[in-house]
Amino acid sequence: MPVVHEFSIAEALATQVLAHAPAGARVRGVEIRIGALRGLEPDALKMCWDAVTFGTPMAGAELEVDLRPWSITCSSCGREWTSSVPFVSCACGNATPAPLGGDELDLVAITVDDGEA
């Protein structure tokens, strides 16, 4: 499974976490939200996260990925719904409803140790 895309995302995410975490804090967890349109594989992203954070203050931090479903709209009847796959037929019979949105990649939360050891 190719992970080049996931690796660059993991590197950029690590940079953002370091920029937003308190100086010297031990990062324990990171929560992100990803739209389906991004085409990221959560397991590959987690593997890349472990690789890019190895030996950093984020080493061992759990990466929690909220993979959002596709948003789909039908040009025939106007129906909108979510789906785990982008190309599905609408209940009205339209075989080509359009996938919408779903390109978000948001850093939602960073969990750090709140006290010194």
N, C-alpha and C positions, 0 to 999 in steps of 0.2 A: 504494500500500500504506500503510495507516494505521500510524503509528509512535508514537502518543501514549503507549501503554503502555510501549513499549520506551524512550522518552525518559525517562519518570519512573524506570524501573528503572536506566538509565544514570546519571542524576543521583544516585540513592541509592547506587549502586555507587561512583561517584567519591568521594562523601563518606566511605564506609567505607574506601576505599583510602587516602585522605589521613589518616584517623584511625589506620590501622595501619602505614603506611609510616614509616620513620625520618625525622625532621625534616630537611628540606633535601635529601633523597635524590631522585635522578632515577629515576622509575618507568619501567621498560622493558617490563614485561609484567604482565598480570593474567589469572589463570585462574579461571574460574567453572564451576560445575556447575548445570544447570537441568533440572528435571523437566518432562516433556512436558505435564503438567497445567497448567503456568504459561501455556501458549499463546504463548510468545515466539518470534519469528522471529529466528534468530541473525544473519542478514545485516543486518536492520533494527536490531538491538541494537548491532552493531558500528558502523554508520553513526552512530547516536545517541551512542555512546561517543566517536567521533572529534569530534563536535560539542561535547559537554559538556566534553571535556578540552582543547580548543583553547585555547592561551594559559596552560595550567597546567603544573605540574611533571610531569603525566602525559601531556602532548601527545606524540603519536607512539607511545605505549605500545600494544603489541599486546594485543588482547583475545582470549583463547582460550576458546571456549565448548564445553563438553562437554554436549551435549544428550542427556539420558538417554531411553531408550525408555519406552513405556507398560508398566506392569505390569498384567497381566490375569489374572483368575481365573474359573473356570467354576463356577457354583453347582450344576450337574448332576453333574459328575464330580470336582470339586475340583482339576482341573489348573490350574497357574499357569505363565505364560510372559510374555515380553516381545514387544512389537511396535512397529513404527514408526507404526502407525495404531491408534486407540482402539477401533474397532468392527469386530470380526472374529468369525467363527463359530469355535467350538471343534471340534476333531477328533471329539468325541463326537456332534456334530450340534446342540448347543445354539447357537442363533442369537443369543443375548443374554448372553454372558459380560460381566462387569463390569470396567471399568478401575479400577485401584487406585493409591493413592499417586502418586508422581511429581510432587509439588508443591514439591520442594526448590529452593532458590535459594541456593547456597553460594559464598562467596568462598574459593577453595581455596589460591591462592598469589599472592604479589606478588613480582615480580623487580625489583630495584633495582641501580643501579651500586654496586659495593662499595668503590670508591675515589674520591678526588677527582681531577679532571682536572688 
